[in-house]
Amino acid sequence: MVAWLSTYNAALGMPPVSVPRALFALAGGIFGGAVTGLVGWTGANLFGY
């Protein structure tokens, strides 16, 4: 996975993957998913589903 990401980054001319950057991306994904879930839950409640 990390090797694939490194290849992908190199193809885009981005810096190599580092562990902190990967952890921030993972945390961002989890946080983003939680926020999206919360918005969906709130919307469903507002519309009575």
C-alpha positions in Angstrom: 0.0 0.0 0.0 2.7 2.5 1.0 4.8 1.5 -2.1 1.7 2.1 -4.3 1.2 5.5 -2.6 4.8 6.4 -3.1 4.6 5.5 -6.9 1.4 7.5 -7.1 3.0 10.5 -5.4 6.0 10.3 -7.6 3.8 10.2 -10.7 2.1 13.4 -9.5 5.4 15.0 -8.5 4.4 15.1 -4.9 6.8 14.5 -1.9 7.3 10.9 -0.7 4.8 9.4 1.7 5.8 9.8 5.3 4.2 8.1 8.3 2.9 11.4 9.9 1.4 12.4 6.6 -0.3 9.0 6.3 -1.6 9.2 9.8 -3.0 12.7 9.2 -4.7 11.5 6.0 -6.2 8.5 7.9 -7.4 10.7 10.8 -8.9 13.1 8.2 -10.7 10.3 6.5 -12.2 9.0 9.8 -13.1 12.5 10.9 -14.7 13.3 7.5 -16.6 10.0 7.6 -17.9 10.8 11.1 -19.0 14.3 10.1 -20.8 13.0 7.0 -22.5 10.3 9.1 -23.6 12.9 11.6 -25.0 15.2 8.9 -26.9 12.2 7.3 -28.2 11.1 10.7 -29.4 14.7 11.5 -31.0 15.0 8.0 -32.8 11.7 8.4 -34.2 12.8 11.8 -35.3 16.2 10.5 -37.2 14.5 7.7 -38.7 11.9 10.1 -37.0 8.8 8.6 
